Amino acid sequence: MNRKEANQPSPISRRLFFSYAGTSALTATLVLSGCKDDESGMPVDMGVDLGSGDIGVLNYAYALEQLEAAFYTQVIQTKYSGITAEEEQILTDLRDHEVAHRDFFKAALGSAAIANLEVDFSKVDFTNRTSVLSTAKTFEDLGVSAYNGAGQLLTDPNLLLIAGKIVSVEARHAAAIRSLINPKSADFSGDDVVDTNGLDGQMLPDKVLMLASPFVKTKINASNLPTP
């Protein structure tokens, strides 16, 4: 099956987005990076401002997809020692999905999209299977919780529909990674992420960004995001 290159936008994703979500929500203008003066009059770097309202939530999702796309792109570029054909296929599929999600949000946000984030994978040993898969597990579990938590912050039901379609894919990714780590166990839906009611957990942006911060050099300002 032919796949898109990692840096190639996905026209199908763009068409799907605009067919479900009205353009009115996508025309807002954001200040992408902000600063203010402290008491001494010196400017204080407030980081990249995600923005407010639905646009801010979309930029929040875009930031997370940038991180995941960059990670899996590196995984495939520098494959770990002993990687099997099945593992390479799964990780390549995950890369393609995350790149499609990233390009999807970038195209949908247009001029309101935040700039490219600078990532930091210095704590990941891309030559080591355990290091790669444990990091992938962290990202995928975090992604599911992030989308679950962000859904309640959206006001446009069309955007909520899109978020639901993406989080279901992220959940498939999380299960696939867990199955690679423990192929003979039922850990694909472990009790560390699924509660006794059979429901996945959720996290709000402040906690998600705190957990993701070791992998992102760019300072992110989420102070204007909506709250529950």
LINHU-V725169 format. One record per backbone hydrogen bond with DSSP energy under -0.5 kcal/mol. NH is the residue of the N-H (numbers start at 1). CO is the residue of the C=O. E is the energy in kcal/mol with one decimal. If there is no record, write none. Layout:
NH/CO/E, NH/CO/E
This chain:
8/5/-1.8, 9/7/-0.5, 11/9/-0.8, 14/10/-1.8, 15/11/-2.3, 16/12/-2.5, 17/13/-2.4, 18/14/-2.4, 19/15/-1.6, 20/16/-1.2, 20/17/-0.8, 21/17/-3.3, 25/22/-0.7, 26/23/-1.4, 27/24/-0.9, 32/30/-0.8, 34/47/-1.9, 36/44/-1.5, 38/42/-2.6, 41/38/-2.1, 44/36/-3.9, 45/43/-0.5, 46/34/-2.0, 46/44/-0.5, 48/219/-3.1, 49/32/-1.3, 49/47/-0.6, 50/48/-0.5, 50/221/-2.3, 53/224/-0.5, 56/52/-2.0, 57/53/-1.7, 58/54/-2.4, 59/55/-2.3, 60/56/-2.0, 61/57/-2.2, 62/58/-2.5, 63/59/-2.3, 64/60/-1.7, 65/61/-2.3, 66/62/-2.2, 67/63/-1.8, 68/64/-2.2, 69/65/-2.7, 70/66/-2.3, 71/67/-2.0, 72/68/-2.5, 73/69/-2.0, 74/70/-1.8, 75/71/-2.2, 76/72/-2.0, 77/73/-1.8, 78/74/-2.3, 79/76/-0.5, 81/127/-2.0, 83/80/-1.5, 88/84/-2.6, 89/85/-2.2, 90/86/-2.4, 91/87/-2.7, 92/88/-2.1, 93/89/-2.3, 94/90/-2.4, 95/91/-2.2, 96/92/-2.5, 97/93/-2.3, 98/94/-2.6, 99/95/-2.6, 100/96/-2.1, 101/97/-2.4, 102/98/-2.6, 103/99/-2.7, 104/100/-2.1, 105/101/-2.2, 106/102/-2.2, 107/103/-2.5, 108/104/-2.2, 109/105/-2.7, 110/106/-1.6, 112/109/-2.1, 113/110/-1.7, 119/117/-0.7, 120/215/-2.8, 124/121/-1.9, 126/124/-1.0, 128/125/-1.9, 129/127/-0.5, 132/128/-2.2, 133/129/-2.9, 134/130/-2.3, 135/131/-1.6, 136/132/-2.4, 137/133/-2.4, 138/134/-1.8, 139/135/-2.5, 140/136/-2.7, 141/137/-2.5, 142/138/-2.2, 143/139/-2.5, 144/140/-2.2, 145/141/-2.1, 146/142/-2.4, 147/143/-2.4, 148/144/-2.3, 149/145/-2.1, 150/146/-2.1, 151/147/-1.7, 153/150/-1.9, 154/150/-0.6, 154/151/-1.2, 157/155/-0.6, 159/156/-0.6, 160/156/-1.7, 161/157/-1.9, 162/158/-1.7, 163/159/-2.6, 164/160/-2.2, 165/161/-1.7, 166/162/-2.0, 167/163/-2.8, 168/164/-1.4, 169/165/-0.9, 170/166/-2.3, 171/167/-2.2, 172/168/-1.4, 173/169/-2.2, 174/170/-2.5, 175/171/-2.2, 176/172/-2.3, 177/173/-2.6, 178/174/-2.2, 179/175/-2.0, 180/176/-1.6, 181/177/-2.0, 182/178/-2.6, 185/182/-1.7, 189/186/-1.4, 190/187/-1.6, 193/190/-1.9, 194/190/-2.1, 195/199/-2.8, 198/195/-2.1, 201/193/-1.4, 203/145/-2.3, 207/204/-0.8, 208/204/-2.0, 209/205/-3.1, 210/206/-1.4, 211/207/-2.2, 212/208/-2.0, 213/209/-1.2, 215/212/-2.1, 216/213/-1.5, 217/118/-2.9, 218/118/-1.3, 221/48/-3.2, 222/220/-0.8, 225/222/-1.6
